[in-house]
Amino acid sequence: MNTDIKRYCRTIVTTVFFTVFTMPCLNLYSFDFNRPDISLMNFLDSLSVNYKGFDVKLRGITIGETYDDNVTFSKENPKEDFITNAGLGVSVKYEGKITSLEVIGSLYSETFAKNDNLNNVSQDVTLNFKTEFSEYERMSLKNTFAHTYVPLWFEGAQFFVDQFGRTEGRFSYYKNKFSIDYSRDITEHFALLAKYGNDVDAFSTESLSDSFLNRFGFETDYLLNPDTTLYFAYDFSDRDFEDADNALINTITFGTRQSITKKLYFDAGIGLDFIDAFDDVELVRPLAQASLAYEISETTRARLVFIKKYDTSPYNVDIFNYWRTSAFFTRQLSERFGSSVSLFYGNGDYISSGFEQRLIGATPAITYDINKNLKGNLTYTYSFSDSDVETAGYTKNTVFFGLAAEF
């Protein structure tokens, strides 16, 4: 079928979907709870089932259209395309007196107008479990499995973090991330946290090796006063690549968490990384991290994050020396209109290969509440990756317009 004809057909289908979802609820706004809601949204919301304390429900539906001027993240001969996006999310949740369990699963499809060989479906499943053994002891467990092909723009700041240090191009990628934390309040002012985690990264391309990361550590917190907490943390990580050596990193960190005012929160830490690199070179390097969160008003919030660290990466048998900073700003413009901006800047290099990367990113977005369940979304993303390698790097712009039904 001709590419233009396919694009027109998809546009018609998308328009019909938009119409079906929005026409029944144009005059039924989310804050008007006294009027009956007979929309399709209300019907979908009613599909929730509660069985023996387990709340099973349709979490959300997303459909939209994206224009992408570089679908392959390439510097030379970038390909542009129009992409039809569709997503579906479901959840199972249990809330007990001392225990909670939630499982969230989603599917996300991309259908390309020109490059239909890139059509794909991404999946992810997240399990969260929390329990309290007593008033002073608690445990949390989390496991996330994801299968995708490229970083996904709707993941917010993670969209840029996933591009930073990443091998360029499109390829099937599997990641499983497991973590378990145990915390205990020793005294009124002293608390202890123990943690363990495991990451598995697997790739469909033979140019990348699968890797396994094990990490464990502990943290001690001392409540100096109601506004100030001092902490000391020790972390150990071991990344193993198939058919390659492993790298070990021991990290110690000292820091503070400070409520400067009721609306201004500061968290900072400094420390050292003791690194046994893949080539058996031993290094001692500094690390620093800081974040600042500010609730400017009831409708406006801002956050700034900075990290400087040496770490392993699933993409290279090497140590990545990097620093990055992110800024987030959200503002509710009116009762229905919301806005947000996410900014990213990162600079890093792999210490053995010498490969360098600089990444700049920005994501402004506007949302509109059509009714209590349905939102319109207009999001633009900009990514610029630069490198000391002449053929590496890319510029990428995307524009997404769509609807998200949340329940």
C-alpha positions in Angstrom: 0.0 0.0 0.0 1.2 3.5 -0.8 2.9 5.3 2.1 0.6 8.4 1.8 -2.5 6.2 1.6 -1.4 4.3 4.8 -0.8 7.6 6.6 -4.2 8.9 5.6 -5.9 5.7 6.8 -4.1 5.9 10.1 -5.0 9.6 10.5 -8.7 8.7 9.9 -8.6 5.9 12.4 -6.9 8.2 15.0 -9.5 11.0 14.3 -12.4 8.5 14.8 -10.8 7.3 18.1 -10.5 10.9 19.3 -14.1 11.6 18.4 -15.5 8.5 20.1 -13.6 9.4 23.3 -14.3 13.1 23.4 -17.7 13.7 22.0 -19.7 12.1 24.8 -17.8 14.1 27.4 -17.2 17.6 25.9 -19.7 19.2 28.4 -18.9 16.9 31.3 -15.9 18.4 33.1 -14.0 16.8 35.9 -15.0 19.3 38.5 -18.7 19.1 37.9 -19.5 16.1 40.1 -23.2 16.8 40.4 -23.9 16.1 36.8 -24.3 12.5 35.5 -21.4 11.2 33.5 -22.6 8.9 30.7 -19.4 9.1 28.7 -17.3 6.2 27.4 -14.8 7.2 30.0 -17.2 6.5 32.8 -18.0 3.1 31.2 -14.3 2.2 31.1 -13.8 3.4 34.6 -16.5 1.0 35.7 -14.5 -2.0 34.5 -12.6 -2.0 37.8 -13.1 -5.2 39.8 -12.4 -5.8 43.5 -11.8 -9.4 44.3 -11.0 -10.4 47.9 -9.2 -7.1 48.6 -7.4 -7.0 45.2 -8.4 -4.0 43.1 -8.0 -4.9 39.4 -8.5 -2.1 37.0 -7.7 -0.6 33.6 -5.1 2.0 34.5 -5.0 4.0 31.3 -5.3 4.3 27.5 -3.2 6.5 25.3 -3.4 7.3 21.6 -1.7 9.9 19.6 0.5 10.9 16.7 4.2 11.7 16.8 6.4 13.5 14.2 10.1 12.4 14.6 12.8 13.9 12.4 15.4 11.2 13.4 13.9 7.9 14.2 17.2 6.0 14.1 19.2 8.4 16.4 21.7 8.9 13.5 24.1 11.7 12.6 24.4 10.8 9.0 21.3 10.3 6.8 18.6 10.7 9.6 15.2 9.4 8.8 12.0 11.3 9.6 8.6 9.7 10.0 5.1 10.0 11.4 4.3 7.5 14.1 1.0 6.4 15.5 1.3 5.7 19.2 -1.1 3.6 21.3 -0.7 2.5 24.9 -2.6 0.4 27.4 -2.0 0.0 31.1 -3.6 -2.3 33.8 -2.9 -2.7 37.5 -3.6 -5.0 40.4 -3.5 -3.4 43.9 -3.9 -4.7 47.4 -3.9 -2.5 50.5 -3.8 -4.2 53.9 -3.2 -2.8 57.4 0.6 -3.4 57.3 1.1 -4.8 53.7 0.6 -3.4 50.3 1.1 -4.9 46.9 0.8 -3.4 43.4 1.5 -4.8 40.0 1.4 -2.4 37.0 1.7 -3.6 33.4 1.6 -1.7 30.1 1.9 -2.1 26.4 3.0 0.6 24.1 3.0 0.3 20.3 4.6 2.5 17.5 3.4 2.2 13.9 5.5 4.0 11.4 4.1 5.6 8.2 7.3 5.3 6.1 9.6 2.9 7.9 7.2 0.1 8.7 10.1 -2.3 9.4 10.5 -0.3 12.6 7.0 -1.0 13.9 7.3 -2.4 17.4 5.5 -3.0 20.7 7.2 -2.3 24.0 6.2 -3.9 27.3 6.9 -3.3 31.0 5.7 -4.8 34.3 6.5 -3.3 37.7 5.9 -5.0 41.1 5.9 -3.0 44.3 5.6 -4.7 47.7 5.8 -3.1 51.2 5.2 -4.4 54.6 5.8 -3.4 58.2 7.1 -6.0 60.7 6.5 -3.6 63.5 6.3 0.1 64.3 10.1 0.4 63.9 10.8 -2.2 61.1 9.7 -2.2 57.5 10.7 -3.7 54.1 10.1 -2.8 50.5 10.6 -4.8 47.3 10.5 -3.6 43.7 11.0 -5.4 40.4 10.7 -3.8 37.0 10.9 -5.7 33.7 11.0 -3.7 30.5 11.4 -4.5 26.8 11.9 -1.6 24.5 13.8 -0.4 21.4 14.7 3.2 22.1 14.4 5.6 25.1 10.7 6.6 25.3 9.9 10.3 25.4 7.0 10.0 27.9 9.3 8.7 30.6 10.2 12.3 31.4 13.7 12.9 32.7 14.5 9.2 32.3 14.2 9.8 28.5 17.5 11.8 28.6 19.2 9.7 31.2 18.6 6.6 29.0 20.3 8.4 26.1 23.3 9.5 28.1 26.2 7.0 27.6 24.0 4.9 25.3 25.2 3.2 22.1 23.3 5.0 19.2 20.7 3.4 17.0 17.6 1.2 17.4 17.8 -2.3 18.9 15.7 -4.5 21.0 16.6 -4.1 24.7 15.6 -6.1 27.8 16.1 -4.9 31.3 15.1 -6.4 34.6 15.8 -4.3 37.7 15.3 -5.8 41.2 15.7 -4.1 44.6 14.9 -4.9 48.2 15.3 -2.6 51.2 15.1 -3.2 54.9 14.9 -0.3 57.4 14.8 -0.1 61.1 14.5 2.8 63.6 17.1 2.0 66.2 16.3 5.0 68.4 14.3 8.2 68.1 17.2 9.8 66.2 19.0 6.9 64.6 17.9 4.7 61.7 19.5 1.9 59.6 18.8 0.9 56.0 20.1 -2.2 54.3 19.6 -2.8 50.6 20.3 -5.3 47.8 19.7 -5.0 44.0 20.3 -6.8 40.8 20.1 -5.6 37.2 20.1 -7.7 34.0 20.6 -6.0 30.7 20.2 -8.0 27.4 20.4 -6.8 23.8 19.3 -8.2 20.5 22.4 -6.8 18.7 25.6 -8.8 18.6 27.6 -5.6 18.9 26.6 -5.3 22.6 27.2 -7.9 25.3 24.7 -8.8 28.0 25.6 -7.8 31.5 24.6 -8.5 35.1 25.0 -6.0 38.0 24.8 -7.0 41.6 24.8 -4.3 44.3 24.3 -4.1 48.0 24.9 -1.5 50.7 23.7 0.1 53.9 22.9 3.6 55.1 22.8 5.1 58.6 20.6 8.2 59.2 20.9 10.5 62.2 18.1 13.0 62.9 20.0 16.0 64.2 16.8 18.0 64.5 13.3 18.0 62.9 14.7 19.8 59.8 18.1 18.2 59.4 19.2 14.6 58.8 22.9 13.5 58.5 23.7 10.2 56.7 26.5 7.9 55.9 26.2 5.3 53.1 28.3 2.4 51.8 27.6 0.8 48.5 29.2 -2.1 46.6 28.6 -3.0 42.9 29.9 -5.7 40.6 29.1 -5.6 36.9 29.8 -8.8 34.9 29.7 -8.9 31.1 29.4 -12.1 29.2 32.8 -13.2 27.8 34.5 -10.3 29.5 36.0 -9.2 32.8 34.1 -7.6 35.6 34.4 -4.3 37.4 34.0 -3.6 41.2 33.1 -0.3 42.8 33.1 0.4 46.5 31.5 3.7 47.4 31.3 5.7 50.6 29.1 8.8 50.9 28.5 11.4 53.6 25.6 13.8 53.2 22.7 15.8 54.7 19.0 16.2 54.0 17.8 19.6 55.0 14.3 21.2 55.1 15.4 24.8 54.7 11.8 26.1 54.8 8.4 24.3 54.6 8.6 24.7 50.9 12.4 24.4 50.2 14.2 21.0 50.5 17.9 20.3 50.0 19.8 17.0 49.7 23.5 16.8 49.2 26.3 14.2 49.5 30.0 13.8 48.7 32.2 10.7 48.8 34.7 8.5 47.1 34.5 5.7 44.5 37.1 2.9 45.0 37.2 1.3 41.5 38.7 -2.0 40.3 38.2 -1.4 36.6 37.7 -4.0 33.8 41.4 -3.7 32.8 42.5 -4.3 36.5 43.4 -0.7 36.9 42.6 0.6 40.4 41.2 4.1 40.8 40.0 6.3 43.6 37.7 9.1 42.4 35.4 11.7 44.0 31.7 11.8 43.7 29.1 14.5 44.4 25.3 14.7 44.3 22.8 17.3 45.2 19.1 18.1 44.7 17.0 21.1 45.5 13.2 21.0 45.5 11.1 24.1 45.8 7.3 24.4 46.1 7.0 27.9 44.8 3.2 28.0 45.3 0.3 25.5 45.3 0.3 25.5 41.5 4.1 25.8 40.8 7.0 23.5 41.7 10.6 23.3 40.6 13.4 20.8 41.2 17.2 20.8 40.3 19.4 17.6 40.4 23.2 17.4 40.0 25.4 14.2 39.9 29.1 13.7 39.4 30.3 10.1 39.4 32.3 7.3 37.9 30.2 4.2 37.2 29.8 1.2 35.0 27.4 1.1 32.0 25.5 -1.7 30.4 26.6 -0.4 26.9 30.4 -0.6 27.2 33.0 -2.8 29.0 34.4 0.4 30.5 34.0 3.0 33.3 31.9 6.0 32.5 33.2 9.3 34.1 30.3 11.7 33.9 28.5 14.6 35.4 24.9 15.6 34.6 22.3 18.1 35.8 18.5 18.1 35.3 15.9 20.8 36.0 12.2 20.3 36.3 9.4 22.9 36.4 5.6 22.3 36.6 2.9 24.9 36.7 -0.9 24.6 36.7 -1.8 27.5 34.4 -5.6 27.3 35.0 -8.2 24.9 36.2 -7.8 22.8 33.1 -4.4 23.7 31.6 -1.1 22.4 33.0 2.4 22.9 31.8 5.8 21.4 32.5 9.4 21.8 31.3 12.3 19.3 31.7 15.9 20.3 30.9 19.0 18.1 30.8 22.7 18.6 30.3 25.3 15.9 30.6 29.0 15.4 29.8 30.9 12.2 30.1 33.7 10.0 28.7 34.7 6.3 28.9 38.1 6.2 30.6 39.7 3.4 28.6 38.3 4.0 25.1 38.3 7.8 25.5 34.9 8.1 23.8 33.2 11.3 24.9 29.6 12.4 24.8 27.8 15.7 25.5 24.0 15.5 25.7 21.6 18.4 25.8 17.8 17.9 26.1 14.6 19.7 26.7 10.9 18.7 26.9 8.2 21.3 27.2 4.7 20.0 27.5 1.1 21.3 27.8 -1.8 19.2 29.1 -5.6 20.0 29.0 -8.2 18.3 31.2 -11.1 17.4 29.0 -12.9 15.7 31.8 -12.0 13.9 35.0 -10.5 11.0 33.2 -9.4 12.3 29.8 -6.4 14.6 29.1 -5.0 16.1 25.9 -1.3 16.2 25.6 1.1 18.3 23.4 4.8 17.5 24.0 7.9 18.5 22.2 11.3 16.9 22.8 14.7 18.1 21.7 17.9 16.0 22.0 21.4 17.0 20.9 24.2 14.5 21.3 27.8 15.5 20.4 31.0 13.5 20.5 34.7 13.7 19.7 34.1 10.9 17.1 33.2 12.5 13.8 30.5 10.0 12.8 28.9 9.9 16.3 26.2 12.2 17.7 22.8 13.2 16.5 20.1 15.9 16.7 16.5 14.7 17.3 13.2 16.6 17.5 9.8 15.0 18.2 6.3 16.5 18.5 3.6 14.4 20.1 -0.2 15.2 20.2 -2.6 12.8 21.7 -5.1 11.8 24.4 -4.6 9.9 27.6 -7.4 8.4 29.5 -6.4 7.8 33.2 -8.5 5.8 35.7 
